[in-house]
Amino acid sequence: MTLRIGIVNDLETARIVLRSVVQSRPDWQIAWEAHDGNEAVSYCAQNKPDLILMDLIMPNKSGVDATREIMAATPCAILVVTAGVDKNSSLAFEALAAGALDAANTPVGEAGQAALIGKIDIIAKLIGRTRRTPHQKQRAPVVVSDLPMLVAIGSSTGGPAALRTLLEELPADFPAALVIAQHLDEKFSSGMAEWLSTTSRMPVEVAKPGDKPEAGRVLLAATNDHLVMREDLTFSYTAEPVDQPYRPSVDEFFASVALYWKGPLIAVLLTGMGQDGARGLLALRRLGHLTLAQDKESSIVYGMPGTAARFGAAVAQMNPSEIGRELHKIIYARQNERLRGGQ
């Protein structure tokens, strides 16, 4: 199947390089080339491609503003490709919050081109690809009362903004552990944790191997490998399954939590392209856990929560603010019940 790609960059030298990358594959095709954000919005409205390679800093309209307008009017997959992406990380996060899938440097040399081709390959697999059902044992949950409530969250396209909104609803002394699997290149994980921390009352940190869920702490998956829970309730990273295009995979994360977590659990699936997380959410619901998904109206891309809705995997659908308030209500009600039971 042909992947039609739009190129957006104001520099001719950059367009030449990106053109070369697209033309290196017989199954990829240039849909159009735009010189700034205004042209990108206009071209996308007339001829929507499968994927856009979007620069950040351009005259007339920036890549962030163009991404926001495209995702509102004619949504499609967007990969930020810009010079010095690390130096422009704040703009990159704005683009990710607006709906871009990932970000990469404008390629330099064969290694840079190979890295970009790899990212495009992953996105190509994400678009319309049906993933396998994760292998896991089905069993009724055995709740261990001295473990904290675990809120397991999966998100992708538009996830950074949704996560930020959700976390803003929670207090600093929130008596639950939050762990997030967000589709994001590992080079941005630390920056995203810091970015979320600027508005979250709870500390947001990248998850390290050996970390355990801890009440009042938010952990964020930190590598391109899959974040999974082990039998001793610590987290680790695994490259398997290597053919899984969603990285880190929400399904793999949810599957491992379903298998090993014996404490109370709420699972949340937020905005994102594709189907990752839907089957894992369904498995958790079948085990008797509360499952929530983002609603269509507030999702940048309704693919992941929409698939969960079709599967009947979510008990309820809400916007991120409502999800945050619902978590607050449920978890504090549970805490009060425990306190009354101890009197």
N, C-alpha and C positions, 0 to 999 in steps of 0.2 A: 504494500500500500504506500502510495506517495505521501510524503510529509511536506506540506507547503509552508514555506518559511518567509516571513517578512523581516527585512533588515532596517533598523532605525539608527542612524548615526550621522552626525553633521560633518565628519571627517572622511574625505575620499579614501585616504590610506586605510582607515579602519574598515570601510565598506569593501575595499578590495580584499582584505584579509578574510572578512566574514563571508564574502562571496565565494572565495576559494574553499572555505570550510564546507559550505553548503554544496558546492559543485563537486566535492570529493566523494560524494555518495550518490549512486545512481537512483536511489529511492527518495532523495531529497530534491526539492525544487524551490527556486526563488519565486515567491508570489509577487513581491514588489520591494522597492527600496525607497525609504523616506529620509529626508535630510533633517527633520526636526519633529518635535512632538505633534505639532499641528498637522503636518502631512500624515503622520502615523495614524492619528485619530480619523482623518478623512479617508485614507486608503483602507483602513480596517472596516469602516462603515460600508464602503463600496464593495470590498472584496476581502472578506475575513479569512485570514490564513489559519493554519493549525497551530503555528507557533510564531512568536515575535521575538527577535533578538533586539532588546531595547537598551540604548545608551541612556545614561543618567543626565549628564550635563550638556545641554544643547540650547541654542538660541530660540526665541519665540515661545517655546513650551518645553519644560523639562521632561525627562523620562518618568519622573514620579507623577507629575500631573497627567501626562499622556496615559500612563498605566491606569490611574484612577478613572479617567474618562472612558477608556476602552472597556474596563471591567464593568462599568456601570451600563454602557450602551451595547457593546458587542463583545462580550467576554470570550477570551480564548487564552491559551497558554502563553505566558510571557516569561522569558528568561532575560534578566538584566545582564548585559555584557558591556563593560565599561573599563576604561583605563584606570588603574589604581583603585580597584574596588575596596581594598582595605582602608585607604585614606578617605574614602567616601562612604564609610560604613553606615553613618547616620542616614544618608540619602538612600542607601541600599535597603535599610530597615524600613524606611518610609515606603519604598516601592513594594517590599514584601508585605507590609501591612495593607497596601492598596490592592494586592492580589497577585503580584509576581511570584513565580514558583521558586526561583533560586537566583543566585547572582554569581558571575564569573568575570575574571579579567579578560580584556581584549587579548586574544592569543598572540604570543610572541614566539616564533620558532615552532618546530615540530612538536615539542612537548606541550606547548601551550595549545596548539591546535588539537592535539590528541585529547587533552583534558576537556576542551569545549565539546568535541565530538562525543565524548563519554557522557557529558551532561545532557546533550541533545538526545542521545540514545535512550537515556533513562526517561526523559519526558515523553519521547515517542512511545515508550512502553506504557506510560501512565495513561495516555489518551485512549480511552475505550478498551483497555486491556482487562480481561477478567483474571483475577488472581485465584490461586488455589485456596482451598479451605485449610487453615492452619491445623496441624495435628495436635490434638489435646485430649486428655481424658475428661469424660463427662461425669461429674459426681456432684452430689449436694454439698453446699458449703458447710464447713464445720467452723463456727465462729469462736475464736479465742478472745475472751473479753478484755484481756490486758493489752491487746494490740490496739494501736490508734486506728481511727477511721482512715482508710486510704481512698483518695480521690484520684483515679487514673484517667488521664486526659490525652486524647489524640487529636491532632490538628495538622493542617497543611496550608493550602492556598488561602491567604487572608487570616491565617491563624495568629500571627503576632498581634494584630489589633484586637482580635476576639479574646485572646488570652489576657491582654492588658486590661480590657474592659471587665472581664470576669474577675480577675485578681483584685481590681480596685474595690470590689464589693466586700472583700474579706478583711477582717481586723487583724492586727498584729498578733493577738493571742489566739488565733483560730486553732481549735483543738483537733486538727486533722492534718494528715500528710498529703501533699499534692505532688504527683509525679507526671511529667509531660513528655510525650513523644511527638515532636514537631518535625515534619519533613524540612530539613535545613542542612546545608553543607556545614561540616564540622568547623570550618574556619570562622563561621558566624556564631557558633553556639555561646562562647563566652560573652561576646558583644550583646547577644540577645538577652542573656541572663542579666547583664548590667542594665540594658534598656528596660526590661520588665521591672527591675528593682527600683527604677526611678519613680514609679507610681504605686508599686505594690507595698503594702505595709509589712508583709512577710519577706524574709530574705529569699532571693531566687539564686540558686547556684547550679552549676553543671553537675550532673551525676557522675561520680567517680566509681570505678569498680570497688565493691566492698561496702558502698553506702547502703543504708537501710532507710525505709520510710520513717520519718520523724515528724511528730505533730508540730505545726507552726513553721514548717520549712517546705520550700518548693524546690524540687529537683527537675532539671531539664536535660533530656538526652543530649549527649555532647559529641558524638562521633557519627561517621557515615555507616558504622555497623549498627546492628539492632540492639536496643536496650532491652534486657530480659531479666526477670527475677529468677533467682536460684532457690533451691530447696531450703537453704538456711535463711531465706528472706532478704538476702543481699542482692544487689544489682551487679550485672556484668554486661559485657558487650560481646556479640558474636557476629561473624561475617555470614553465617549460615541463616537462611538459605541465600546463596550468592546470586541466584537468578531473580530474587525479589527486587523489583524496580523501586518500590517505596522504601526509602532509607532515611532515618530508622523506621521500620515498619510498625504501625500501630497494631495491626493484627498480631504480629509476633509478640509485642509487648503485652497486649490484652490476654493472649493465650497463656503466656507464662504466669501472669498474675492469677488467672483463673485456676491454674494448676497448683500454685503454691501458697497464695495468700489465704490465711485462715482467719483474718480479722474482718471487721465490717468494711464494706467496699461500695463506692459509687463510681460508675464509669461514665465518662463524658466524651462525646465525639463532636468536634467542631468543624467548621468550614474546610473544604478541601476538594481538589479535583481527583476523580477516580473513585475507587471503591474501598481503599484501605481502611481497616477498622470496623467495617460494617459486620463482617462475620464474627470477629472477635467480640464485638458488642452483643451480638445475638447470643453467643455462647455464654457470656456473663449474665445476660437476662435469664437464660434457661437455667442457670445455676441459682437463680433467686435473688440476684443483686439488682439494685436500682440502676437503671441506665437512662441517660439523658442525651439528647442530640440538639444541635443548633437548628433553629427554624429556617425556612427558605428565605423569608423576607430579610433577615439580617446576615445571611451567608454571602460572602463574596462569590463563592462557587458552591453549589448545593450538592455536588457529586457524592462526597463521603456521607454526610448526614442524610441526604436523599436516598441513597442506597440502603442505609440503615432503616429508614422509614419504610421502604418497600419490603424489607425483610421482616418488619415487625420487631426490630431489635431495640427500639427506644420506647421506654414507658411514656416519655413526654418530650416535646420539642419546644424550645424557648430561645430567646435571644441571649447573648452572653451576660448581660446585666441580670436578667431574670434567673439564669442558671446560677450565678454567684449568690443571689439572694436566696434561692432555693437551697443551695448547699448550706448557707448560713443558718437557715431556719431548721433544716433537718438535723444538722449535726449538733446545734445547740440544744434542740429538743431532746436528742439522744443523751447528751451530756447531763441535762437536768434530770432525766429519768434515772440515770445511773446514780446521781447524787441523792435523789429521793430514796432509791432502793438501798443505799448505804446507811440511811438514818435509822 
